[in-house]
Amino acid sequence: MRQRVLVVGSGAREHALASALAANGAEVLIAPGNAGTGGVGRNVAVAIDDISGIVELATREQVTLVVIGPELPLTLGVIDALEARGVPAFGPSRAAARLEGSKAFMKRFLARHRIPTAAFEVFDDPARAIAYVRDARRPLVVKADGLAAGKGVVVAATTDEAIEAIDRMMCRHEFGVAGNVIVIEELLTGEEASFHVVCDGSRCVALAPAQDHKRVGDGDSGPNTGGMGAYAPAPVVSRAVHERVMRTIVEPTLAGMALEGAPFRGVLFAGLMIDRGDPKLLEYNVRFGDPETAVLVPTYGGDWFSLLDGAARGDLSGVEAPRTDGAAVCVVMAAAGYPAKPRIGDVIAGLDRVSSDAFVFHAGTVRRDDGAVVTAGGRVLCVGGRSDSLEGAVRAAYDAVACIHFDGEHHRSDIAHRALR
């Protein structure tokens, strides 16, 4: 019997997951999807925050599995609502999703379970927060407690920058209620990595370590973005580092969440800072990273349906041991004005010119009534390549990027530069 899967979301992450599931033989629905997902499954116009609409769609279509892409519906309790209707769903419960939904909860959880992370303080009073940074007199990181679409983190090199961040979050309420409480922590140094493990509540399967590129410009210059590209595997995560991450971060987290009555099922995305082989946890996300998923899909050598379904059902024992197949690189092609005020509506040309050794996952795109694919967001496309070597994957990715054009497009030309160097 052919499996029917509902993927919730509209970005490159969801396009990548839908493509992987379809390649494994599943019939895929995507809600709401984008211009690219319409080519691998059926798009359905249900918003990601419409919890009752997602539940009704899943039950009406009699889906075998629901895979939740973005964090918002997870923090709103979509998994709880689906399971209450008897629908298997991949992702953490609302209680477990607090690891991403509240940075204060996450940091206090890490402290309770002695998981290595940056020293921190939590504040709900801006005056106390400002007094703290004045006394600190060192670079700090200021984070909004709640979800802020990836924009609620400020690396403050000076006291004035930290105070400005506090004012924006707590006084001017630029991030709404997400900034009512903030976390201020020490600035860690080293090299970042993205470490994803798929969990069933007690066991987990680790995927290839990846590295994202947050800054908009080459050489890690310019403002932070949601991610301008990624590659996997990331050599900064050596075998020794991998074992240490599992032993000191992942395993204590799974044990701690179970102990606190919120066993973690789904994907746990650990953002790491690695300094001379010593990993510390920057933050947890409770969903696949974007753009990291674009390089995790082509490098995972197993069956994606079995992996996600096993986690959803609380039993990964039958899932084959993970293996990494070659290397993959993806480059984000962004819209004019991104990340500040992206322009939408520009026609995208050249999608049909990309060779078979590359891949294109859509993010901010829609298809017009006349059939043209146009930009509909800041990060428009995630264009990549896979090869036996990282160098080959980089060449394939940038050859594909050169085929595609739209007005105002910009991208980084140095994705994977750390590993190549």
N, C-alpha and C positions, 0 to 999 in steps of 0.2 A: 504493500500500500504506500502510495506517495505521500510524504510528509507535507503538511501545509503550515507555513511559518509566517507569523506577523512580525515585522521589524518596525519599531516605532522610532521615528526621527526623520531628518531631512538633509543630513550633511554627508560629507565624504565617508565618515565612519559608517553610516548606515548603508551607503552604496556599496562599500567594501564588504560588509557583513552579508548583505543581501546577495551579492555576487558569489561569495563563498558558499552560501547555503544553496543557491541555485545550482552551482557547479557540482554540489553533492547530491543533486537530484530532487531537492525540495521545490515545491510550489511556493512562491514568496509574494506576500502582500506587504506594502510599505505605507505607513501613515505618518506624515502626509507625503513624504518622498520628494523627489526633484526630477529634473529632466533626464538624468542618467538612470535613476532607479526604475523609471518607466520602461527601460530597455531590458531589465532582468526580471521584472515582476509587475504586479498591478498596484498602482498608486491609489490610495483611498484618502479622501479629504477629511481626515480627523486630526485635530491639533494635538500636540504632544502634552498639553496640560489639561486636555479633556478626558479626565480619568474615566468617567462613566461612558463616554463615547468609545474609548479604547476597549473597555470591558465588553460593551455591547457588540462591537465589531468582532472581537475575538470569539465570542460565543455564537454570534450569527453565522460566522464563516467556519465554525467548528475547527479552529486551528489546533494543530498538534502542540505548538510552542509559540510563546510570545517572547521576543528579544527586545529589551528596552535599550535604546542607544544613549540618549542624553540624561543628565543628572536630575533635571527638574521633575519629571514624573516619578522618579524613584523617591525623591524627598517628599513628594505629595502622597505616597503610599499606593502607587499603582500595582506593585507586586502583591501587596496584601489584598487589594480589591480583586485582582485576577484569581488568586488562589482561593479566595472565599467563594468564587463561582466555579471552582474545580478546574481552572485553566492553568496548565504548567507554564511558568514564566521565569525567564532568565534575568536575574538581578537581585539585589538585596531588599529585605523588608525595609519599611520606613524607619524602624528603630536602628537597623544596621547602616542605613544610608546616612545617618548622622555623622559618620566618619568623613563625609564630604560636606554635608549640609550645614555643619557647625564646626568651624575651625577651633573654637574654644572647647567643644566636646572632644574633638580629636586630640588636641594637645594635652588635655587633662587625662584622656584615656592613655596616651603614650606615657605620661608621667606615672600613672597608676601601675602600668605593667612594665616599667623600666625599659622602654623601647628607645633607642638612641635618636635624639632629635635636638634641635636648637633650643637653648634656654629661652624661656618666654614668660610673659605676664599677660593677664586678661583684664580689660578695663571696660566699664560701662559708664564712666564719668570722664568727659574730655579734659577737665581741669587736672585730674589725677594722671591721666595719660600724658599730658603736656609736661607736668612736673617730672614724670619718670624719664622722658626723653631728654629733658634739660640736664638732669643729673647724670644720665648715661654718657653723654658726650662721645658717642661712637656711632658708626654706621649701624642702622637698624632696619628691620623689615616690618612694615605696618600692614596688617591684613584685616579686611572686613570679615566678621564672623560668618555671615550667611553667603548664599550664592550671589555672585555679582558678575556673571557671564565672563569669567576669566579676567576681569578688570579690577578686582578688589584687592590687589597686592601692589604695594609701593616699596621699592628698595630705596631707602633714604640714606644718601651718603652724608648728609649734614643734619644738624638739629633742626634747622629751618625747614628742610624738606620733610622731615618727620612730622613737624607741627602742622605744616600745610596739609599733609595726608590725613592727620587726625581731624583737622577742620573740615576737609572735604567729606569725610566719612560720617563724623559724629555731629557736626554742626550744620553743614550745608545739605546733608542727607543725599549726596549724589548717588548713593546706591540704595536708597530707601531704607527699609528696616534692616537690611543686611549689614548696615554700618552702625547700628545702635550699640553693638558690642564689638570691640576690636581685640586683636591679638598683636602684641608687639614682641618681636623675638630678635635674637642675635643674628647677625648676617654671617652665614656659613660661606666658606670658600672651597673651591675645588671644581670638579666637573660634574655636570648633571646627567642623569640617566632616567629613563622611564622603564619601570619593571612591572610587568603585568602577570598576575597569577589568576587562573580560573579556579574557583573554590566551590566545594559542595557542603560547606559548614565545618568540616574537619580536615579534609584532604584538599590538595590543590595541584594544578598542572601549571608550570612556569613556561611562559612563551619567550621568544627571543628578546633579549634586552635591546631597547631602542634609545635613540637620542633625538630630541626635538630641537628646533631652532626658533626661539621666541622673538628675537629682535627682527624688525622689518628689513634691515639692510645688511649687506655683506659685512663680514668681519664682526658680526653681532653688534651692529650700530643701530641707532634710532630707537623709537618707542617699542615697548612690548606689544605683541599681538597674540592671537589665539594659536599661533604656530605657523611658520613659513615653510616647513618641510621637516622630514625625518628620515632616518635610516636605521636599518637593523641587519645583523647584530652590531651592538656598540661594543668595541673592544675594551672600553674602560671598565666594563663588567666582566672581569676575568673569572675563571672558574673559582678561584679563592674568594673573590668578592661575591659571586653568586651564592656560594655556600654560606657566607657570613650574613648576607641579606636574608636568606631563608631562616637561618638559625636565630638571628637576633631581632629581626623585624617581622617577617611574615608569620612564622610559626607562633610567636608570642601574641600576635594580633588575632589569629584565628582562635587560639586558646582563650584569650581574654574576652573576645566577643561572645564566645559560647558560655563562658563563666558568668558574664553579665546578662545572660538571657536573650542575646540577639545574635545567634549563629550567622556567620556571613556566608551567603551563597551568591554567586555572581562573579564578576571580575573585580579584583582588588588591584588598583593601579597605584603603585608606590612611586612618588617622585623623589628621587634620591639625589643627595650631594655626596660625591665620593672624593675624599682627600687622601692621597697616598695609600689607596687601598682600604680606607676606613669609610664605610657607608653610613650616612645618617639620613633619617626620613625628613624631607621637607614638608610633604603633605600627602594625604591619601585622596584619591578619587575613587568613586565606586562604580565606574563605567569605563569602557575602553577610551583611550585617548584619541584625540583627533588633532593632528594628522597621523599619529602613530599607528592606528589601525590599518592604514593604507600599506604599511610595510610589515605588519604582523600577519595579515592575511596571506600574502604570497610566500612568506618564509615558514609558516607552520605546515608541517608535512602531513598532518592528520586530517580526520573528518570533522568539519566544523559543526555539523548537526550533532554528532555524538558527543562532542566536547560541551557544547552549550546545553544540550538536553540533559546530559549526565549531571551537570552542576545544578540545573533547575530542579531535578528530581532528587537531589541530595545523595548522588552515588556516582562518583567518578572512577570507581574501582575497575570498571571494564574499559576505560578509555586507554588507548595505546600510549606508550611512553612518548613524551614530546620529542620532536627532532626539528632541527632547523635546516631548511633547504636553501642553501646559497645565501645571497644578500639581496636586499631591496632598498631602493631610495625613492622618495617622493618629493616633489617640488610643488609648492602652492603657488598657483597663478592668481594674483589678487586684483581686485577692481581698483579703478582710479579713486584716489582719496582714502583708501584703506591704510591704517586702521581708524582714522578719525571719522570721516564722513564718506563712506563708499558710495560711488555712483552706481545706479542700476539701469538696466535696459539696453546695455551695449550688446550688439550681436556678436556671437562667438563663431569664428570660422576655423576650418582646418581639423575639426574633430575626426573626420573620416580619413585623414592622412597619416594618423598615428600607426606605427608598425606593430606587428603581433608580439614583439618582445617587450612591449611597453604596456602600461595600463593607465586609464583615465577614470578617476572617481569624481563624480560631480558633488559640489557642495552648495554654493549659492547660484543655482541655475533654475530657470523655468523654460518651458516650451510654449511659444506663442501659438495662437490659432493658425497662423500661416506656416507652422512647422519649424520656424527658426528658434534656436536655443539662445537665450539672452541671459545676461548677468542679473542676479537677484539678491546679491549679498556681498560681503567684503572678501571672504575667501571663496573664490569662484570654482576652481578646479584643483584637484590633487593629482598631479601627473607624475608617473613614476616608471621605473624599470626594475627588472629582476635579472640576476645573472649569478654565475658561480662565484664571481668575485665582486667586491664592492666597487672596484674601478669600472668593471663592466656595467654594473647597475647604474652608476652615475652617468656613464656615456649614454645608455639607453634612455634614461630619464630626460636628460637635456636635449637629446635628439628629438624626443617626443614634444617637449616644450616648444622647440623651434618650429614645429608644424602648426601650432595653434596661435590664433591672433584675436584680440579684441581691443578696442580703443581704451587707452589708459592702463592697459595691463602692466603689472610689474611683478617681479619675482627675484628671489635671491639666486646668485650664480655660484654659491659656495656651500651648498648642502653637503654634509659629510666631510667638511674640510678638516675637522679635528682628527678623524680616523685616517684620512688620506695623508695627513701630515705626519 
